[in-house]
Amino acid sequence: MNTPSHLATLDTPAALIDLPRMQHNIDRMQAHMNALSTRFRPHVKTTKCTPVVRAQLAAGAQGITVSTLKEAEQFFADGITDILYAVGMAQHRLPQALALRRKGCDLKIITDSPASAAAIAEFGRVHGEVFDVWIEIDTDGHRSGIKPDEAALLEAGGALHAGGMRLGGVLTHAGSSYELDTPEALAAMAEQERAGCVRAAERLRAAGLPCPVVSVGSTPTALHAQQLDGVTEVRAGVYVFFDLVMKNIGVCTTSDIALSVLTTVIGHQPDKGWAIVDAGWMAMSRDRGTQKQKRDYGYGQVCGVDGEPIEGYVLSGANQEHGILSREGTPDTDIATRFPIGTQLRILPNHACATGAQFPQYHALAQDGTLATWSRFHGW
């Protein structure tokens, strides 16, 4: 348990990282990847924070995944060169990708259609650049990508290869794993993800096209994969902090959640059983990801300043700067006594990526209670 004495010096709301929990999460994921003999490439959109990413790389991760080219630029400026931009490449962003590669960044980009692949190849030809391009595969019908057995897969691969680009591999993201909540279902989804992406790679190779990388991953499937035959790397992001959505899925406990929002009680509505805190949706985000899960935590789980959950109390409502803290079920008419004005609390988030995005910096809390301030990248 972290010593909270230094937290009294912080203005609220503030984003806190529990460093022992974070390191435990990093070590847990890396150990699982090592046991499966698979390279691990963390998705850094969750934290957008160089000290966190350096901890992931120090544990054994190789390369990073980003969700914006702005992230790629900032991490490259901090000395990280092996970067996968894992969002379909829009044509207007190709000059930005070109500039990064010309500066020495080993940037990989992705496509999910023959038309996009042809546009990348044409831009590369005109500018004399051999882009490293991966094809996104749809293995669960969740979002984007080409299905493993679609004709479009070979068309996209052919357009890249014939156009002089480097066809670097295939990748997939089983986002529908977020809708599951049993070990058996998660293990089955991990195998579906693996098998579909490997199938796509095999089709490309059988057609005489190169496909050195087979990249899969989401936090739930990464942690439940039992074998990764044919896979060369795994990607996952939210595992580094975890959150209440991940708790409901079953991949962590509340004691694993490393990100919280420090907040202060600023008022009460005793007749309603409310305490008012200074962390509204501008601090927690509007993400209500637990609303459709087996347990709804409102805008977050209430914890003491020591980080221990106060069972039965959640952030049940939120305005822009005001959060409504209440007891689940019967209203607490003594709430002003339980949570006096000035009380500091921590709120565990529904979605670590969305909550982290509300803050320009983290306060990293060590086991001995000392604090470090870490900047977080902002902007697209």
N, C-alpha and C positions, 0 to 999 in steps of 0.2 A: 504494500500500500504506500502510495506516495505521500510524503510530508507536505501539507498544504500551506505552510506558514508564509511562503513567498508569494502566494496567490493574492494576498491582500494588497499587494503593491500594484496590481494590474487594474486598468480601467476595464469595464465590462460593457458589452459582451466581448469576449476574447476566445479565440480558437486555441485549444490546448492539445498538445500531443503528449500522451503518456509514453515516455521513451522505453521503459522496460516492456510494456505491452507491444509496442511497435516492433522492437527487436525480436521478441518472441514470435510474432507473426511472420516476420521476414525469415527467421531461421526455420520455422515450420514449413513454409512453402519451399524454400530452397532444399531442405532435407528430402522432401517428397520428390522434387524434380531429380535430385541426385540419385535417389533410390530407383527412379525410372530411367536413369541414364539419358536424360533429355536436357538440352540447353533451355535456359529460362530467360525470357525477354520481358521484363515488367512493363506494364502500361502505366505511364507516369502522369496521366491526366488526373488521377485521383488526388495527387499531392501538389504537382507543379512546383516542386521544392527540391533544390539541388542537394542539400544535406540529407534528405530522406533518400533520394536516388543514389547518392554515394554509399549509403548504408546498404542498399539493395545490391549494388555492384560489388561492394566489399564482401558480401556474403556469398557471392558466386554468380550473380546474374551476368548475362552477356548481352550488351546492347539494350536499347530501350524502345518502347512504342509510344508514339504521341498521337494526339487527336487534332492538332492544328500545326500549321507550319510556323506560327509564332512560337509555339513550344519548341519546335525543332531548332529555330534560330537561337533561342535563349539557352537551351541545353548545349548546343554546339559551341556557343560563346563561352560556356563553362567547361569546355574541354571534352565533352562526350560526342563521339563521332559516328558511332554505329546506331543509326536511327531509322526506324520504320514509321512512316506516316500512314496510319491505318484507317484512313477515310478515303473514299473514292476520289480520285484526282479530277477536280474541275479544271476545264481548259484554261480559265483565266488565272489559275494559280501556278501554271507551269513555269512562267518566268521566275517566280519566287523559288520554286524547287530547283530550277537551273542555277540561280545565284548561289544557293546553298551548296550544290555539288561543285560549282566552280571554285568555291572557297575551301574545298577539301572535305566537306561533310559526306560521309558514306550513307546517303539518303536513299531509302527504298520507298517507292510509291506503289499504289494499288489501282486496279481497274476491275470493273465487273461487267463489261460489255464489249463486243467487237468495235462499236463506234468509238467508245472512249479509248480503247487500245490503239485504234487507227489514228486518232487525234494526237495521242502521246507520241506515236512513232513519227508522224509527220513533223511535229514540233521538234523532236529530237534530230531528225534529218536536217531540217532548216538551220538549226543552231549547232550542228556538229556535236551533239551530246548523246551518249549511250546511257539512257536511263535504266536503272535496275527496277523492273516492274514485276509485281506479284499479282496474281489473279485471285479475287475474292470468291470464295465458294459458299453457297447457301446450303448448310447441312441440317437446318431445322425450320425453315420457313419463317424465321423471326424478323429479318430486316432486309438486307441486300445481299447480292452475290449471285453467281451462276450455279445452278444445280449440277452435281457431279457428272450426270449423264447427258446434260444438254449439249446440243451441237454447238451452241455459242461458245462453249469452253475452248474447243479446238479452233474456232474462228478467231477468238481473241488471242489465243496463244500464237496462232499462225501470223496474225497481223503484227504482233510485237516482234516475233522472231524474223519474219521476212523484212520488217521495217528497220532492222538493225539494232533493236533494243535488246537488253539482256532480260530474258524471261527467267526471273529469279526463283519463282516458286508459286505456291498456292497458300492461302490462309483462310481460316474460318473462325467465326465467333458464335458459340451456341448460347445466344442471349436468352433463348426460351428456358434455359436452366433456372432462371430467376423465378419461374412460375412453379417450380417443384419444391418439395420439402421432405422427401424421404431419401435415405442413403441408396436404396435400390433404384429409385427413379433417376437420381443424379448419376449413379454409376452407368446406368443404361444410356443416359444422354451423353456422357463422356465417351462411351464407345461409339455411339451414333456419330458424334462429332469427328472422332478419329477416323472411323471407317469411311465416312463420306469424303473427307479431305484427302485421305490416302488414295481412294478410288479416283478422284480427279487427277492426282499426280500420276497415277498409273496410266490413265488415258492419254495424258499429254506425252508421256515417255513412249508409249506404244505408237504414237503418231510421229515419233522422231523429234519431238520437241524437248528441250531441256527443262528440268524441274528439280533443282537441287534442294529447295527448302519446302518443307511441309509444316506449316505453323497453325496451331490450334489454341483455343483457350478462352476461358472465362474463370472467374474465381471458383464457382461451384464445381465446374467440371474438372478444373485443374486439380483440386483437392480430392476428387472422387475417382480420378482415372486409375484404373488397376493395371493397365498395360498400354504402352504407346508405340507399338510396332509400326514402323513406317513414318513416324512423326520425328521431325528434327528439332523442333522447338515449341515451347508453350508460352502463351502470353496470359497475364492476369494483372489486375490493378488494385481493386478495392481491398484485397486481402491484407494490404499493408496496414490499414486502419480498421477494417471491418465496420459494420454498422448494424442497425436493427433489422433491416431487410435481410442481411446475411444471417443474422441470428434466427429469424423466422424460417429461413431456408434450411437451417440446420448445420451450417458450416463453421459456426463460432458460438461462443457464449457471450453474455454481457461483459464478463471479465476479460475478454479478448479485445473489446472495442477500445482502440487507442486514441480516437478523436472525440473530444467533447467540447461543448461551448460553456465557458464560465459566465455566469449571469448573477445578477443581484436582485433581491426582492425589493421592489420600490413602492408597493401598495397592496391593498386588500379590498375585496368585496365579500365581507363575512357572510352576508345573507345568501350568497350564491356558492359559498365554499371555495372562493378563488383567492389565490395570491397572484399578484401582478409582478412580472419580472421584466428586465430590460432587454430580453432576447426575444424578438418577434420573428416574423418570417424573413426579415432582412438579415438576420443572423443564422437562423436554422434552415432557410430556404423554404420554398413552397412545396417541396417534395413530400408527398404523403404516400410513399411507397409501401408502407405497412397496412394501408387502409383496406386492401383486398387480400391480405394475408390472414393467417390463422389468429394473429393477435395484432390489434391496431394500437400503436403507441402515440397516436395523435401527431404532434410535431416533435416528440422525443421523450425518452425515459428520463425522469428526474433522479439525480444522484446527489448525495452530500458532497461537500467540498473535497472530501477525501476520495471521491470517485466511486463510492459504493452505492448501488441502487437503493432508492427509498421505495420499497415495493408498494404498488397501488397508486402511485402518483405519477402523472404524465403532464406534458405540456399539451393541454387539450385544445387550445385555440391560440391563434396568433394574428395580430395586426402587424403593421409595418415595423414598429419599434417595440411593441408590447407583446409579451407572451402571457397566456393564461394558464396558471398551474392549478390543477385540481386533482382530487382523489377520484379514482374510477369507482363507479357505482354511487354509493351514498355520499352526498356532499359533506365535507369536513367543516363543521361550523366553528371549530376551534383553530382554523387554519392560520389566523393571525398570531396565535400563540406558538403554533408549531414552526411557522416560518416568519419570524419577526422581520420588519423592515431593516434592510442592511445585510440580511443573510446571504452569503455566497453559496451558490449551488452549481452543479455541472449537469448539462443536458446531453445525453447521448443521441446522435442523429439518426434519422431514418436512412439517409443516403450520404455517405462520407464525401463523395465527389461534389455533390451539390452544396453541402454545408461548407466545405472547405473553400468553395468558390466565392463565398460571401466575404472572405477576409483577405487583406493584403499580406498578412503575416501569421505565423504560428508562434506560440510560446511552448517550447519544448521542455517538459518537466522531467527531470532526472529522478532516480530513486531517492536521492538525498534531499529532494525538494528544491534544488537549485534550478534556475530557469535560463534558457537561451532563447533568443529571438531569431527566427528563421524567416526569410522573405519567401513570398509565394508569387509566382509569375501571374500577371494579369494580362488581359487582352487576347485578341484572336491572332 
